[in-house]
């Protein structure tokens, strides 16, 4: 159950997000739901693609703005993270990344060569690292700087296969 301080913070975040969407001239409604590990601000509208944007750029920008607005108010509070979502995009995106990781893990093992993935956000790289953490025969590591940072899926030989995954 959400306590009063958190409820006020979430309502402020919802109102802020609704205001941004209004300024973007997007007819949308923002619903709040509490899950085990997070509080979701779920955007409902007819043109969901406009909310998500190319490769999730718009929804990630909205997430960033909500995070910045709530950061100061959260100082010292212990509350669940507030996540901006639309049309179940976040869960679908994670499932796509996990599927990609599994495919690239199998490919790295089969070809015994390093597979270099496209540049990703820190969150997306973490999803890939975690998806392959317990897969025998491969390890992962991140390389590159800034927007060019990407994951390498590396086949591992011998008894140490699957023992280590290099994280961020």
Secondary structure as GFF3:
##gff-version 3
##sequence-region A 1 168
A	DSSP	alpha_helix	4	23	.	.	.	ID=ss1
A	DSSP	beta_strand	28	34	.	.	.	ID=ss2
A	DSSP	beta_strand	38	45	.	.	.	ID=ss3
A	DSSP	alpha_helix	48	52	.	.	.	ID=ss4
A	DSSP	three_ten_helix	54	56	.	.	.	ID=ss5
A	DSSP	alpha_helix	57	74	.	.	.	ID=ss6
A	DSSP	beta_strand	81	86	.	.	.	ID=ss7
A	DSSP	alpha_helix	89	111	.	.	.	ID=ss8
A	DSSP	beta_strand	115	116	.	.	.	ID=ss9
A	DSSP	alpha_helix	122	131	.	.	.	ID=ss10
A	DSSP	beta_strand	138	143	.	.	.	ID=ss11
A	DSSP	three_ten_helix	146	148	.	.	.	ID=ss12
A	DSSP	beta_strand	150	155	.	.	.	ID=ss13
A	DSSP	three_ten_helix	158	160	.	.	.	ID=ss14
###
